[in-house]
Amino acid sequence: MRAALELRLLATPKAAPELRRELREYDHDVRLCATELLTNVIDHVGEGTPVTVRVGGTGAGDRTRIEVRDPDARALPVVLPATETEECGRGLALVAALAERWGVEREPNGKTVWAELPSGRGAARLPADRVGRAGGRAEPVSAGAPPTPPAGGR
């Protein structure tokens, strides 16, 4: 199992490819989800926001957990359906489609958006019926509450 990785950086467009390089030992799905969560901070909290990115295994070891923490507890991510012609709005839908579960932990001085993916799954394969589906398989959770298991499992 890989050691957990923790990076402190500023949420800028230039940080996304740097983050992907730092995560080169992880599979495509992990790199994609991490950069999408970082991009959400840029788009919804603001460019230049300080963030902490953590990537590592879960206690059970069968999942990789990605966490992106930012200092704004108000801007909560929501999966919204995107039309064919919209240029944005698909990032969190991708995260929801790839993750076994994802959520948000609100804290007094910020929030952590997290996603858990099966470890070692390899390259992303998105069935057409899952791309862009609002709601995904995970539900946001509040700080201190245990994650809600996905309905129906996988």
C-alpha positions in Angstrom: 0.0 0.0 0.0 1.2 3.5 -0.8 1.9 6.0 1.9 -0.7 8.7 2.2 0.1 11.9 0.3 -0.7 15.4 1.6 -0.1 18.5 -0.4 -0.7 22.2 0.5 -1.2 24.4 -2.6 -3.1 27.3 -4.0 -6.1 26.5 -6.1 -5.0 27.8 -9.5 -5.4 26.4 -13.1 -1.6 25.7 -13.0 -2.0 23.6 -9.9 -4.2 20.9 -11.6 -1.5 19.5 -13.9 1.0 19.7 -11.0 -1.4 17.7 -8.8 -1.8 15.1 -11.5 2.0 14.8 -11.7 2.2 14.3 -7.9 -0.4 11.6 -8.2 1.3 9.7 -11.1 1.5 6.5 -9.0 -2.3 6.4 -8.7 -4.7 5.3 -11.4 -6.4 7.6 -13.9 -9.7 7.7 -11.9 -7.9 9.0 -8.7 -6.0 11.7 -10.7 -9.2 12.7 -12.5 -11.3 13.0 -9.3 -8.6 14.9 -7.4 -8.2 17.5 -10.2 -12.0 17.8 -10.5 -12.3 18.5 -6.8 -9.5 21.1 -7.0 -11.1 22.7 -10.0 -14.4 23.0 -8.0 -12.5 25.1 -5.5 -11.2 27.4 -8.2 -14.6 27.8 -9.8 -16.8 28.1 -6.7 -14.5 29.4 -3.9 -12.0 31.4 -5.9 -8.7 31.2 -7.7 -5.8 31.3 -5.3 -7.6 29.7 -2.4 -5.3 27.7 -0.2 -6.2 24.0 -0.2 -4.9 20.8 1.3 -5.2 17.7 -0.8 -4.9 14.3 0.9 -4.8 11.0 -1.0 -4.4 7.6 0.7 -6.0 4.3 1.5 -9.0 3.8 3.7 -8.8 1.7 6.9 -10.1 -1.4 5.1 -7.5 -0.8 2.3 -9.9 -1.6 -0.5 -10.5 2.1 -1.4 -8.5 5.1 -2.2 -9.7 8.3 -0.4 -9.3 11.7 -1.9 -9.9 14.8 0.3 -9.7 18.4 -0.8 -10.0 20.9 2.1 -10.7 24.6 1.6 -11.4 27.5 4.0 -15.0 28.2 2.8 -17.7 26.3 4.7 -20.5 28.1 2.7 -19.8 27.0 -0.9 -21.0 23.4 -0.8 -20.7 21.2 -3.9 -23.9 20.0 -5.6 -24.3 17.6 -8.5 -26.3 19.4 -11.2 -27.4 18.0 -14.5 -25.5 19.6 -17.4 -27.0 19.9 -20.9 -25.0 18.9 -24.0 -24.2 22.5 -24.9 -23.0 23.7 -21.4 -19.3 24.1 -21.2 -19.1 23.3 -17.5 -21.0 21.5 -14.7 -19.8 18.0 -15.3 -16.9 17.7 -12.8 -18.8 16.7 -9.7 -21.0 14.4 -11.9 -17.8 12.6 -13.0 -16.7 12.3 -9.3 -20.1 10.9 -8.4 -20.0 8.4 -11.3 -16.5 7.2 -10.4 -16.6 7.2 -6.6 -18.2 4.4 -4.6 -19.2 7.3 -2.3 -18.4 11.0 -1.8 -19.4 13.7 0.6 -18.7 17.0 2.4 -17.6 17.4 5.9 -18.3 21.0 7.2 -15.9 22.4 9.7 -16.0 25.8 11.6 -13.2 27.1 9.4 -13.9 25.4 6.1 -14.9 22.1 4.5 -13.4 18.9 3.2 -14.9 17.4 0.0 -14.0 13.7 -0.2 -14.4 10.8 -2.6 -13.6 7.1 -2.1 -12.7 5.0 -5.2 -12.0 1.3 -5.4 -8.2 0.8 -5.2 -6.4 -0.3 -8.3 -9.4 -0.2 -10.6 -7.3 1.2 -13.5 -8.5 3.5 -16.3 -11.8 5.3 -16.1 -14.8 3.5 -17.8 -18.0 5.5 -17.5 -21.2 3.7 -18.6 -23.3 6.1 -20.6 -26.2 5.8 -18.1 -24.0 7.1 -15.2 -22.4 10.1 -16.8 -24.1 13.4 -15.8 -26.7 11.6 -13.6 -27.6 14.0 -10.8 -27.2 12.6 -7.3 -24.5 9.9 -8.0 -24.3 7.1 -5.5 -23.1 9.2 -2.5 -24.6 11.7 -0.2 -22.9 14.6 1.5 -22.3 14.1 5.2 -21.8 16.6 7.9 -18.7 16.9 10.1 -18.5 14.2 12.6 -21.2 12.0 11.1 -20.2 8.6 9.8 -20.4 8.3 6.0 -23.7 7.0 4.6 -23.2 3.7 2.7 -24.2 3.9 -0.9 -27.7 2.5 -1.6 -27.7 -0.9 -3.3 -23.9 -1.2 -3.0 -21.7 -2.0 -6.0 
